[in-house]
Amino acid sequence: MLKNSLESILTSEESDELISAFDQIGNIIIVRIPESLLSKKKIIGETLLNQVKIVKSVFYQSSPVEGDFRTRNLEILAGEDNTETEYKEFNCKFIVDVANAFFSPRLSTERERIAKLTQEGETMVNMFAGIGMFSIMAARKKKCTVYSIDLNPVASKLCEKNMALNKLAGKIISINGDASKIIQDQLTDKSDRTLMLLPERSDEFLDSAINTTKSGGIIHYYSHMHADKKSEAAKLSEEHYLKTTSVKSEILGSKIVRAVGPRYYQTVVDVKITK
Ligand SMILES: C[S@@+](CC[C@H](N)C(=O)[O-])C[C@H]1O[C@@H](n2cnc3c(N)ncnc32)[C@H](O)[C@@H]1O
């Protein structure tokens, strides 16, 4: 249906390319538009707004996700210029600000995997927690305590709102600041399970992750890995982790989380550490 309506303004190949490059988050659509189609961006925005029922705003993503806060530039194409929306995932509700704090609907399978792995009674340290997606999903599923840290004040504020929205106040502690400093000051040897979802900078923060994790605890080490063959990416990230870590580590598993570019993959290695 969407393809049919786009085909009144684009070729079949162009509309295929566009459909694979857009995300719907609550009542917002974010679309990445190739250079060759930029002259048609307004009409693309209006077509999407008219065709997708609950959508109130269509934004064009004019920069990659970038900077310390991992945010992106958005330009309104059609509808309301409002970047906040409500998003639902696996029985949890979230207020999301798609321009001012990191959010990706493409990590939902990984969020569910971590929530399932989390054990009753655990303490989790989520070092780069954003608006609290992983923290909330885990704490909704299991009785656990989560320290949810983020450098971006907008993300930490939204995490607090989302804790309240999901009735999890007290189970999650939202802390705004630099993860390495907060761990050093207050969270040494605290965590049974540590999440490191800042894949571009995992090596820089690995010592802090080890510092906050108890001996026998688990670190989920995310990274971006270049691999000529997709089948090699997870193994390469295990090897990279083992070369980088300073502690005895048992690899529990590894996998590709998602593709992030040509021959580039976001991977996760699950490791049990002994200190
Ligand atoms: C890729 S996002 C992950 C967000 C979240 N885990 C999610 O999946 O929605 C990385 C987050 O790390 C935060 N960040 C960057 N540097 C940080 C630091 N030194 N300490 C704590 N958070 C940091 C950014 O603000 C951003 O929200």
The ligand as an SDF file (V2000), in Angstrom:
LIG
                    3D

 27 29  0  0  0  0  0  0  0  0999 V2000
   24.0470    4.0260   21.7440 C   0  0  0  0  0  0  0  0  0  0  0  0
   23.2660    4.9490   23.0220 S   0  0  0  0  0  0  0  0  0  0  0  0
   22.5610    3.6150   23.9520 C   0  0  0  0  0  0  0  0  0  0  0  0
   21.3250    3.9960   24.6840 C   0  0  0  0  0  0  0  0  0  0  0  0
   20.5040    2.8670   25.2880 C   0  0  0  0  0  0  0  0  0  0  0  0
   21.3000    1.8030   25.8530 N   0  0  0  0  0  0  0  0  0  0  0  0
   19.5020    2.3240   24.2950 C   0  0  0  0  0  0  0  0  0  0  0  0
   19.7500    1.2670   23.7240 O   0  0  0  0  0  0  0  0  0  0  0  0
   18.4780    2.9700   24.0650 O   0  0  0  0  0  0  0  0  0  0  0  0
   24.6500    5.4290   23.9910 C   0  0  0  0  0  0  0  0  0  0  0  0
   24.2960    6.3560   25.1420 C   0  0  0  0  0  0  0  0  0  0  0  0
   25.5080    6.5730   25.8870 O   0  0  0  0  0  0  0  0  0  0  0  0
   25.4750    7.8910   26.4230 C   0  0  0  0  0  0  0  0  0  0  0  0
   26.8600    8.2590   26.7930 N   0  0  0  0  0  0  0  0  0  0  0  0
   27.8720    8.6690   26.0080 C   0  0  0  0  0  0  0  0  0  0  0  0
   29.0060    8.8270   26.7120 N   0  0  0  0  0  0  0  0  0  0  0  0
   28.7080    8.4760   28.0020 C   0  0  0  0  0  0  0  0  0  0  0  0
   29.4630    8.4040   29.1990 C   0  0  0  0  0  0  0  0  0  0  0  0
   30.7600    8.7520   29.2330 N   0  0  0  0  0  0  0  0  0  0  0  0
   28.8370    7.9890   30.3310 N   0  0  0  0  0  0  0  0  0  0  0  0
   27.5120    7.6570   30.3150 C   0  0  0  0  0  0  0  0  0  0  0  0
   26.7500    7.7240   29.1940 N   0  0  0  0  0  0  0  0  0  0  0  0
   27.3320    8.1170   28.0530 C   0  0  0  0  0  0  0  0  0  0  0  0
   24.8270    8.7330   25.3370 C   0  0  0  0  0  0  0  0  0  0  0  0
   24.2530    9.9100   25.8480 O   0  0  0  0  0  0  0  0  0  0  0  0
   23.7800    7.7360   24.7620 C   0  0  0  0  0  0  0  0  0  0  0  0
   22.5220    7.9410   25.3450 O   0  0  0  0  0  0  0  0  0  0  0  0
  1  2  1  0
  2  3  1  0
  2 10  1  0
  3  4  1  0
  4  5  1  0
  5  6  1  0
  5  7  1  0
  7  8  2  0
  7  9  1  0
 10 11  1  0
 11 12  1  0
 11 26  1  0
 12 13  1  0
 13 14  1  0
 13 24  1  0
 14 15  1  0
 14 23  1  0
 15 16  2  0
 16 17  1  0
 17 18  1  0
 17 23  2  0
 18 19  1  0
 18 20  2  0
 20 21  1  0
 21 22  2  0
 22 23  1  0
 24 25  1  0
 24 26  1  0
 26 27  1  0
M  CHG  2   2   1   9  -1
M  END
$$$$
